[in-house]
Amino acid sequence: MFKKVILALTATAVAASPIVTAQAQAAPHRETVRVVKEGPHRTVVQKKTVVRNDRHWAKGQRFDRRYATNYRVVDNYRGYRLSAPPRGYHWVRSGNDAVLVALTSGIIGAVVAGAIR
């Protein structure tokens, strides 16, 4: 009986570990940064909490805007030297990247890294 319980717990842990790892990798990274500004008569030290999400998008993935840094829909794609999106797609911003996303399914059609400065 004891062997069956141990085996069942081990099997559950092995099956659940990829799910836990995927959630941990997708979560944004919070980092406390110390900012020092020195002037001629005084020094000011501030602490800021910065949220970083180093998500790299790839063609064929499903785009989830919760994980996009600085998410915005790009209406003026010509201003960023992007091609016109095909019917059923639109350009969105994630950090400095431009991502072509299908409207209905959310599948990524193209990624232009560093297109937006």
PEPEJO-V841779 format. One record per backbone hydrogen bond with DSSP energy under -1.0 kcal/mol. NH is the residue of the N-H (numbers start at 1). CO is the residue of the C=O. E is the energy in kcal/mol with one decimal. If there is no record, write none. Layout:
BEGIN
nh=[NH:NH]
co=[CO:CO]
e=[E:E]
END
This chain:
BEGIN
nh=[5:6:7:8:9:10:11:12:13:14:15:16:17:20:21:22:23:24:25:26:27:29:31:33:35:37:39:44:46:48:50:52:55:60:61:63:67:72:74:77:81:82:89:90:92:93:94:95:97:98:99:100:101:102:103:106:108:109:110:112:115:116]
co=[1:2:3:4:5:6:7:8:9:10:11:12:13:16:17:18:19:20:21:22:23:52:50:48:46:44:42:37:35:33:31:29:53:108:58:106:64:93:91:75:78:77:86:101:99:72:97:69:94:112:92:110:90:107:88:102:61:100:100:98:112:96]
e=[-1.7:-2.1:-2.5:-2.3:-2.4:-2.3:-2.3:-2.1:-2.2:-2.2:-2.2:-2.1:-1.3:-1.9:-2.2:-2.2:-1.9:-2.0:-2.0:-1.6:-1.1:-3.5:-2.7:-3.5:-3.3:-3.0:-2.9:-3.0:-3.0:-2.8:-3.5:-3.6:-1.6:-2.3:-1.8:-3.8:-1.7:-1.1:-2.4:-1.1:-1.5:-2.7:-1.9:-2.0:-2.4:-3.5:-2.3:-3.7:-1.8:-2.5:-2.8:-2.9:-2.7:-2.3:-3.2:-1.1:-2.7:-3.5:-1.0:-3.1:-1.1:-2.3]
END
